C-alpha cells in the first residue's frame, strides 16, 4: 500500500451511515450517524460534509472502500451502488470489504458474527466461509457492535488491499432472497 493512499470508506449495511478517512498510512477520522432508515438520502451529503471537514475533496481520493455486508439488504445495495458510481466517476478503484473480514481484522482468531433475523447469525470462522447459522450454534463469537471500530477496520483492510487485483464490489448475500420470481407466465399485453 503506497503511503500516499487517500481512501474514503463507508458502510450502510446496518442501522447507520458510517465513514472513515484513511490517509498518511492511518485512519484519521471516522463518523457514524445512527439511523434505522433514510441512508439513501443521507449518505452522499454526509460523505461530502465529512470530506470537507477534513480538508479533502472527491478529487483527493485514490480509492474507495465499501462495506458489502452481510446485513440489511437495502443498506448494502445503497453503499455498494454509491461506491461503484464514485469509483467510475473519479477513476479510482473501489474495494469491497465484508463486515466479517473487518471483524477478523480486529480479532483475527475469533469467529466473526453479525446478527441476522429470526435468532440466526451470519458467522465466519478464521479461514472459513461465511454462513447463516442458528445463534445457539456459536457459543462464542465477536459481534459487530462498535460501528467506529468496524468502519476503521473496514478502511484499513481496503487501504491494504491490492487495488490492481480488486474486482468491482458486489453485495455479500449469504442468505437467499425471500422473494422468488413469479411462477406464472406474464400475460401478453401487446402482440
LORO-117871 format. One line per 10 residues: their letters; for each residue z, y, x of N, C-alpha, C. Coordinates in steps of 0.2 Angstrom, whole numbers. Atoms other than C-alpha are relative to their C-alpha. Layout:
N
a = Z Y X Z Y X Z Y X  ...
***
This chain:
191
xxxxxxxxxx = 0 -6 4 0 0 0 0 6 4  0 -7 -4 -5 17 8 6 4 -2  -6 -4 2 9 29 9 -2 6 -4  3 -6 4 -2 42 0 -1 -2 -7  1 2 7 -2 32 -16 4 5 -5  -3 -4 5 2 43 -31 -2 -4 -6  0 4 6 5 32 -46 4 3 -6  -3 -2 6 9 36 -64 0 -7 -4  0 7 4 16 20 -73 3 2 -7  -3 -2 6 20 20 -91 0 -7 -4
xxxxxxxxxx = -1 6 4 25 7 -105 3 2 -7  -2 -1 7 27 7 -123 0 -7 -4  -1 7 3 30 -12 -126 6 -1 -4  -6 1 4 47 -9 -133 1 6 -4  -2 -6 4 56 4 -143 1 6 4  0 -6 -4 52 18 -131 -7 2 3  6 -2 -5 39 28 -121 3 1 7  -4 -1 -6 44 26 -103 -6 2 5  4 -2 -6 36 34 -87 3 0 6  -2 0 -6 38 33 -69 -5 3 5
xxxxxxxxxx = 5 -3 -5 30 44 -55 2 -3 7  -1 3 -7 28 35 -38 -4 4 5  4 -3 -5 23 45 -23 5 0 6  -3 0 -6 28 46 -5 4 -7 2  -3 7 -1 32 27 -5 6 -2 -4  -6 1 5 45 28 -19 -1 3 -6  0 -3 7 48 31 -37 4 7 1  -4 -7 0 53 50 -38 3 2 -6  -3 -2 6 56 52 -56 -2 -5 -6  2 4 5 57 42 -72 2 4 -7
xxxxxxxxxx = -2 -3 7 58 47 -91 -1 -6 -5  0 5 6 62 36 -106 2 4 -6  -2 -3 6 61 43 -123 0 -6 -5  -1 6 5 68 30 -136 -3 2 -6  4 -1 6 58 28 -151 -2 -6 -3  2 7 3 55 14 -164 -7 0 -2  7 -1 2 38 21 -169 -2 7 2  3 -6 -2 27 35 -165 -3 1 7  2 0 -7 22 30 -147 -7 3 0  7 -2 -1 4 33 -150 -1 8 0
xxxxxxxxxx = 1 -8 0 6 52 -154 4 3 5  -5 -3 -5 20 54 -141 -2 -1 7  1 2 -7 13 45 -126 -4 5 4  4 -4 -5 -1 57 -119 4 7 1  -4 -6 -1 9 73 -122 6 -1 5  -6 1 -4 24 66 -114 -2 -1 7  3 1 -7 14 60 -99 -2 7 3  2 -6 -3 6 77 -97 6 5 2  -6 -4 -1 23 86 -98 3 -3 6  -4 3 -5 31 73 -86 -4 2 7
xxxxxxxxxx = 4 -2 -6 17 76 -73 1 7 2  -1 -7 -2 18 95 -74 7 1 2  -7 -1 -3 37 94 -72 1 -2 7  -1 2 -7 35 86 -56 -6 2 5  5 -4 -4 21 97 -49 -7 -4 1  6 4 -1 7 84 -52 -5 1 -6  5 0 5 -9 84 -62 -4 -7 0  3 6 1 -20 70 -68 -5 -2 7  5 1 -6 -32 73 -53 4 -2 7  -4 2 -5 -17 69 -41 1 -7 1
xxxxxxxxxx = -2 7 0 -16 51 -46 -5 -4 3  4 5 -4 -23 37 -35 0 -6 -4  0 6 4 -19 23 -48 5 1 -6  -4 0 6 -11 20 -65 3 -7 0  -3 7 1 2 6 -68 2 0 -8  -2 0 7 5 0 -86 3 -7 -1  -3 6 3 16 -12 -95 -4 -4 -4  5 4 5 6 -26 -103 4 -5 -4  -4 5 5 21 -35 -112 3 -5 4  0 1 8 27 -46 -119 4 5 -3
xxxxxxxxxx = -4 -5 4 34 -35 -133 -3 1 -6  3 -3 7 28 -25 -148 -7 0 1  8 0 0 10 -29 -152 -3 6 0  4 -6 0 5 -12 -156 2 4 6  -2 -4 -6 15 -4 -142 -4 -2 6  4 3 -6 7 -15 -129 -7 3 0  7 -2 1 -10 -10 -136 -1 7 1  0 -7 -2 -6 8 -135 0 2 7  -1 -2 -7 -1 9 -117 -6 -3 4  6 3 -4 -15 -3 -111 -6 4 -2
xxxxxxxxxx = 6 -4 1 -28 7 -120 0 7 3  0 -6 -4 -22 23 -113 -1 -1 7  1 1 -7 -21 16 -96 -8 -2 2  7 2 -1 -39 9 -97 -4 7 0  3 -6 1 -45 26 -103 1 5 5  -2 -5 -5 -36 36 -90 -4 -3 7  3 3 -6 -42 24 -76 -8 1 0  7 -2 0 -60 26 -82 -2 7 1  1 -8 0 -59 45 -84 1 3 7  -2 -3 -7 -50 48 -67 -4 -4 6
xxxxxxxxxx = 3 3 -6 -60 35 -57 5 -4 4  -5 3 -3 -44 26 -52 1 -7 -2  -2 6 3 -38 8 -53 6 0 -5  -6 1 4 -26 3 -67 2 -7 1  -3 7 -2 -14 -11 -63 5 -2 -6  -4 3 5 -6 -21 -77 6 -4 3  -6 3 -3 12 -27 -74 4 -3 -6  -4 3 5 21 -39 -86 7 2 1  -7 -1 0 39 -35 -91 4 -5 4  -4 6 -3 44 -52 -85 -1 1 8
xxxxxxxxxx = 1 -1 -8 36 -48 -67 4 6 2  -4 -6 -2 45 -31 -67 7 -3 1  -7 2 0 62 -40 -71 1 -5 6  -1 4 -6 58 -53 -57 0 4 6  0 -5 -6 55 -38 -45 8 2 1  -7 -2 -1 73 -33 -49 5 -6 1  -5 6 0 81 -51 -50 -5 -6 2  5 5 -2 69 -62 -40 2 -8 -2  -2 7 1 79 -78 -43 2 -2 -7  -2 1 7 83 -76 -61 -5 -2 -5
xxxxxxxxxx = 5 0 5 75 -81 -77 -1 6 -4  1 -7 3 67 -65 -84 -1 -2 -8  1 1 7 68 -63 -103 0 6 -4  1 -5 5 63 -52 -117 1 -2 -7  -1 2 7 69 -53 -135 -6 0 -4  5 1 4 57 -59 -147 3 -1 -7  -3 1 7 58 -61 -166 3 -7 -2  -2 7 2 67 -75 -175 4 -4 5  -4 3 -5 80 -79 -162 -4 -4 5  4 3 -6 67 -83 -149 0 5 5
xxxxxxxxxx = 0 -5 -6 64 -75 -132 -7 -2 4  5 1 -5 49 -73 -120 4 -1 6  -3 2 -6 55 -81 -104 -5 -2 5  4 2 -5 49 -84 -87 4 -1 6  -4 1 -6 57 -93 -73 -3 2 6  3 -1 -6 54 -89 -55 -6 -5 2  5 5 -1 37 -96 -51 -3 -3 -6  3 4 6 34 -102 -69 -4 5 -4  4 -4 5 23 -96 -83 4 2 -6  -4 -3 5 29 -85 -97 -1 -5 -6
xxxxxxxxxx = -1 5 6 34 -95 -113 4 3 -5  -4 -2 5 40 -92 -130 5 -6 -2  -4 5 1 56 -102 -132 6 2 -4  -6 -1 4 72 -103 -143 5 3 5  -5 -3 -4 85 -91 -136 6 -5 2  -5 4 -2 98 -105 -136 -2 -5 5  2 4 -5 87 -115 -124 1 3 7  0 -3 -6 90 -102 -110 7 3 0  -7 -2 0 109 -101 -107 1 7 4  -1 -6 -4 107 -88 -93 -6 3 2
xxxxxxxxxx = 7 -4 -2 93 -75 -91 2 7 1  -1 -7 -1 91 -57 -86 -5 3 -5  4 -3 5 85 -47 -101 -2 7 2  2 -7 -1 76 -31 -101 4 5 -4  -4 -4 4 89 -19 -106 0 7 2  0 -6 -3 89 -4 -94 -7 3 1  7 -2 0 72 5 -98 -1 4 7  1 -4 -7 74 17 -82 -1 -5 5  1 5 -5 76 2 -71 -6 -4 0  6 4 1 62 -8 -79 -6 4 2
xxxxxxxxxx = 5 -4 -1 50 7 -78 -1 1 8  0 -1 -7 55 10 -60 -3 -7 4  2 6 -3 52 -9 -56 -8 -1 -1  7 0 2 35 -8 -65 -4 4 5  4 -5 -5 29 7 -54 0 -3 7  0 3 -7 35 -2 -38 -5 -6 0  4 6 -1 26 -18 -42 -8 3 -1  7 -3 0 10 -8 -47 -2 3 6  1 -4 -6 11 3 -32 -2 -5 6  0 5 -5 12 -13 -21 -6 -5 -1
xxxxxxxxxx = 5 4 2 -2 -22 -30 -6 1 4  7 -1 -4 -19 -25 -21 -5 3 -5  4 -3 5 -29 -12 -31 -8 -2 0  7 3 0 -46 -20 -25 0 -6 -4  0 6 3 -41 -36 -32 2 0 -8  -3 -1 6 -34 -29 -48 -6 -1 -5  5 0 6 -43 -33 -65 3 5 -5  -2 -5 6 -43 -22 -80 6 -3 -3  -6 3 4 -26 -23 -88 -2 -2 -7  1 3 7 -25 -33 -104 7 -2 -2
xxxxxxxxxx = -6 2 3 -11 -36 -116 2 -8 2  -2 6 -1 0 -51 -112 3 -3 -6  -3 3 6 2 -61 -128 2 -7 1  -2 7 -2 12 -76 -126 0 -4 -7  0 3 7 14 -80 -145 -7 2 -3  6 -1 3 -2 -82 -155 1 5 -6  -1 -5 5 -6 -69 -168 2 -3 -7  -2 2 6 2 -71 -185 -5 0 -5  6 -1 4 -14 -66 -194 -5 -5 2  6 4 -1 -29 -78 -195 -6 3 -3
xxxxxxxxxx = 6 -2 3 -47 -74 -198 -1 -3 -7  1 2 7 -52 -76 -216 -4 -7 1  3 7 0 -57 -94 -220 -6 0 -5  6 0 5 -69 -89 -234 -6 4 3  5 -3 -2 -86 -83 -231 -1 7 -3  1 -7 3 -89 -64 -234 -5 0 -4  5 -1 5 -99 -60 -249 -6 4 3  6 -3 -2 -117 -54 -246 0 7 -5  0 -7 4 -117 -35 -252 -7 2 0  7 -3 -1 -134 -30 -246 -4 -6 3
x = 4 6 -3 -148 -43 -243 -7 3 2
***
